[in-house]
Amino acid sequence: EFNLNITVEDGFRPNNEETFIDFRYEVDRVLLKQLTDRSTNGMLTIADHQNHLRTRILDSLIPSSPRHDMFFVFSEESMAVAANQYLFPVMLLGEDATDFTTIEMRVVEDLWTQFRFQEGFAPRSVRHPDTFDFVAFNAARQAWQEENIIIAATAFADGKDIAKREAEEGESSGTGTTSTSSDVKASTTSTSSD
């Protein structure tokens, strides 16, 4: 299996807790903007979050990507976390009693930059006790969670394939590779393997 081989000089150096703390607790404003740029009329959807999830994984794995993340680690647990994290804001903080697919972009920005719920927050079930359908809500959450796991696993496999190909092309040409959008690279990979 292909290994990305990150040296200590290029990665997280021992006894450098400050880098780790910044990495774990600071919101990456560029990533947040990439998500919010997907909004339409100030609204984000589950599909917007799913597309961002896919792009985020690809960009993290592909060495020529400006968003390459040398700390990126992915496991079954990571997939489960991503599956929930990328639907959490929409499912939990959305306003509508029956539409679980959209949320105001500003609510997502506030959640990730202030690490708190908006003033006066109450779950949908509390705000809409007579019309909220728990069964429909849980069915939608479960379906999107399962879909996110598939999206994450596929993006991870595609990203590893692209990274491996870039490494092989860089070795054979000795010049390295040029940066291309991870979405373009993944679509090329998916098309060529069909």
C-alpha positions in Angstrom: 0.0 0.0 0.0 1.1 3.5 -0.8 2.6 5.5 2.1 2.8 9.3 2.1 6.1 9.3 4.0 6.1 12.6 5.9 9.5 13.4 7.5 9.8 15.1 10.9 11.1 18.2 9.2 7.9 18.5 7.2 5.5 17.5 9.9 4.6 18.0 13.6 7.9 18.2 15.5 8.1 16.6 19.0 7.6 18.9 22.0 5.8 21.6 19.9 2.4 21.6 21.8 1.6 25.1 20.5 1.3 23.8 16.9 -0.9 21.0 18.0 -3.2 23.2 20.1 -3.6 25.7 17.2 -4.3 22.8 14.9 -7.0 21.4 17.1 -8.8 24.5 18.5 -8.5 27.2 15.9 -11.1 27.4 13.1 -9.5 27.4 9.7 -11.3 30.4 8.2 -10.3 29.4 4.6 -12.0 26.0 5.1 -15.1 27.7 6.6 -15.2 30.1 3.7 -15.0 27.2 1.2 -18.1 25.8 2.9 -20.0 29.0 3.1 -19.1 29.9 -0.5 -21.3 26.9 -1.5 -24.4 28.6 -0.1 -27.2 29.9 -2.2 -29.1 33.0 -1.1 -27.5 32.7 2.4 -28.6 29.1 2.9 -26.5 26.0 3.1 -27.8 22.5 2.5 -26.9 18.9 3.4 -25.6 18.6 -0.2 -23.4 21.6 0.2 -21.9 20.0 3.4 -21.4 16.7 1.6 -19.6 18.3 -1.4 -17.4 20.2 1.1 -16.7 16.9 3.0 -15.6 15.3 -0.3 -13.4 18.2 -1.3 -11.9 18.5 2.1 -10.8 14.9 2.2 -9.3 15.1 -1.3 -7.5 18.4 -0.6 -6.1 16.9 2.6 -4.6 13.9 0.8 -3.3 15.4 -2.4 0.3 16.8 -1.9 0.0 19.3 -4.8 -3.2 20.8 -3.3 -2.8 24.1 -1.5 -4.9 22.6 1.3 -2.8 19.5 1.7 -2.8 18.5 5.4 0.2 16.7 6.5 -1.6 15.9 9.8 -4.5 14.2 8.0 -5.3 10.8 9.4 -8.3 8.7 8.4 -9.9 5.7 10.0 -13.3 4.1 10.5 -13.7 6.3 13.5 -12.8 9.3 11.4 -15.4 8.4 8.8 -18.1 8.1 11.5 -17.1 11.5 13.0 -17.1 13.1 9.5 -20.5 11.5 8.7 -22.0 13.2 11.7 -20.0 16.4 11.7 -21.0 17.3 8.2 -24.7 17.0 8.9 -24.7 18.1 12.5 -25.2 21.9 12.0 -28.1 21.4 9.5 -29.8 18.7 11.4 -29.5 20.2 14.8 -29.7 23.9 14.2 -32.2 24.2 11.3 -35.3 26.2 11.9 -38.0 24.3 10.0 -40.2 21.6 11.5 -40.3 19.4 8.4 -37.4 20.5 6.1 -34.2 19.0 7.6 -32.0 19.9 4.5 -31.2 23.6 4.9 -29.8 26.1 7.4 -28.8 29.8 7.3 -25.2 30.2 6.5 -24.7 32.7 9.4 -25.8 30.0 11.9 -23.1 27.7 10.6 -20.5 30.5 10.7 -21.5 31.3 14.3 -21.3 27.7 15.4 -17.8 27.1 14.0 -16.3 30.5 15.0 -17.9 31.0 18.4 -18.3 27.3 19.4 -21.8 27.9 20.7 -25.4 27.7 19.7 -27.2 30.9 18.7 -29.0 32.9 21.4 -32.4 31.4 22.3 -31.5 28.0 20.7 -33.9 25.2 21.2 -34.1 21.9 19.3 -36.7 21.6 16.6 -38.7 19.1 18.7 -39.0 21.8 21.4 -39.8 24.7 19.0 -42.3 22.6 17.0 -43.8 20.1 19.5 -47.0 19.6 17.5 -45.5 19.2 14.0 -42.1 17.8 14.5 -41.8 14.2 13.3 -39.1 12.3 15.2 -39.4 9.3 12.9 -38.8 11.3 9.7 -36.0 13.3 11.4 -34.1 10.1 12.5 -34.7 8.5 9.1 -33.2 11.5 7.3 -30.3 11.7 9.7 -29.5 8.0 9.3 -29.7 8.1 5.5 -27.4 11.2 5.3 -25.0 9.7 7.8 -24.7 6.5 5.8 -24.3 8.5 2.6 -21.6 10.6 4.2 -19.7 7.5 5.2 -19.8 6.4 1.5 -18.7 9.9 0.3 -15.9 9.9 2.8 -14.6 6.4 2.0 -14.8 7.1 -1.8 -13.0 10.5 -1.5 -10.3 8.9 0.7 -9.7 6.1 -1.9 -9.7 8.6 -4.7 -7.4 10.9 -2.9 -4.9 8.1 -2.1 -5.0 7.1 -5.8 -4.3 10.7 -6.9 -1.5 11.2 -4.4 0.1 7.9 -5.5 -0.2 8.9 -9.1 1.3 12.4 -8.4 4.2 10.8 -6.6 4.9 8.4 -9.4 4.6 11.1 -12.0 6.9 13.4 -9.9 9.5 10.6 -9.6 9.4 9.8 -13.3 9.6 13.4 -14.5 11.8 14.7 -11.7 9.9 18.1 -11.9 7.0 17.6 -9.5 3.4 18.3 -10.3 1.2 21.3 -10.9 -1.7 22.1 -8.6 -5.2 21.3 -9.9 -8.5 21.3 -8.2 -9.1 18.1 -6.2 -12.6 17.9 -7.7 -11.1 17.9 -11.2 -8.5 15.3 -10.3 -11.1 13.1 -8.6 -13.4 13.2 -11.5 -10.5 12.3 -13.8 -9.6 9.4 -11.5 -13.2 8.2 -11.2 -13.7 8.4 -15.0 -10.5 6.6 -15.8 -11.3 3.7 -13.5 -14.9 3.2 -14.7 
